[in-house]
Amino acid sequence: MQRRGFVAALTLAGLALPQAVSARPRRGARRPPEPRRLALQFVHTGAWFRGPFHNGQEYDRGAVEEFSRVVADHRTQEVHLVDPPLMDALWRLGQVMRAPELKCVSGYRSVTSNRLVGGVDDSTHLIAKAADLWFPADKLAEAVERAVALRAGGVGAYPTFLHVDVGPIRFWDRRPAPPECGEACAVARSAPGAAPNVMAAAPPRQPPSAAAQVAEALREPVRPRRTPIEILPDVARGGAPGSPLSLPGIGW
């Protein structure tokens, strides 16, 4: 009896063993997806978005709506639902730049604001697929190169900020003396339609002829179209009335 009892106990232990082993995580098994988190401040209002926006499987609708309010048009207070992949692009850029927080100087733009800053009619800002980000001067060139390498969409380099959108992959550079940005930039720059959705650059100024000066004097004064750097609030010098944030190098 004792022997039969011992064998029975051993058999039961053997049957229970696979269950105990199966309860342990298998080596090489996939880990549950981690949530994607973003920390971004909109410099014109000082508003923050902080927290997860994607649980690893799907976007959080409430977080996307909150983010859309943060990067809304600060002139007209119009809110447009942001295209969620834009948040992914910003999150990925923050990851590769090891930047725990991002500073946004332009998100969604209404038609009125887009015209005011000299934006083109098909700007991706108009459909909430773009954001302009400020980086310190010593980090901007790296941010440009890394943003292009992500191939999330369009990237535009400006003297004091970086444009990121989730439109077609392309690249343009509006810095006075653009540094070499590597093969990725060259490929994106040569893509078809390499520079749609960009803000209009000021045309080169030519000295007017005497006849043109006389004709100009006879016409009614017309407000000249200014570049984005001239038209937007000068945050570096204190910003627009009530602007809560000052960033070096930003002239808009």
Steps between C-alpha positions, in 0.01 A plus 500: 500500500778733584670433167176554305442823692852619423462425127162673491643809669793502254260468207290790623811710549608417144162604365514827689855582388417608142236738633752660735754534220243641260413770753848645461565743208676315222839623396466713190126552549367838392457757771175690520521823296605805698295819487640791300532821697555856387588821683458813288450868580339749263715808550241765408261401777721303737253209481636149549409155379647236726417134508430189290324532165530138381475182705717299262202377298283803429483875546328654799226718351481718811876561492490593131223750570693648792814531289294669226386765749858564609627564145189687382523828309597749770381798295146384422465232772381258230556133583548230236539132588867413449587208274616241759808386299639850557516424871687180414750697290561745785533214748753321281700820451506560874624144550791522256593850623478387864279803557251435782310818412432677170424867431243565227485842335231421243241223476160529334452823304172640381476648150524847652817424695653311210460801273634729770826308529542451125409132490415337168143401422563126542695524824478189717448732797150568362399137550680449834765272356800720585687652790793739521741424784761715670836345584806667656741629238755230580238225453310625195726349232487159668122526535468572128712201403321263735155621396582436134637154585169406666325531161170584667412768247620849413783678679589867461809662652481868599749721684333459839253214470422168336185417303369143527191368322344168405444582136713365213867437577701804393757747634573870458757723664446871562805560719735773373797263477356151535748244634534167324227275636608163368368258237149484647452874444631477145256221417203682656598828335495336157157341551221606262337820619785560742369821650122528513332604825775742595476859609578749229853635507562869447606562138849643446491877506619685192563875509201665324554722202428872519181455296384223731564720803287779353221257413514356850475847655187575296323184607313462825719353769456124516605298799791281381477126539736400776681175560400266785805605700389864484128456546472264796532616862859561600530256788869569535428864582218427739239360263148611433298658783450235762749259344619279788817364347822637359723294272841611373526544128127507428396810312135407463 
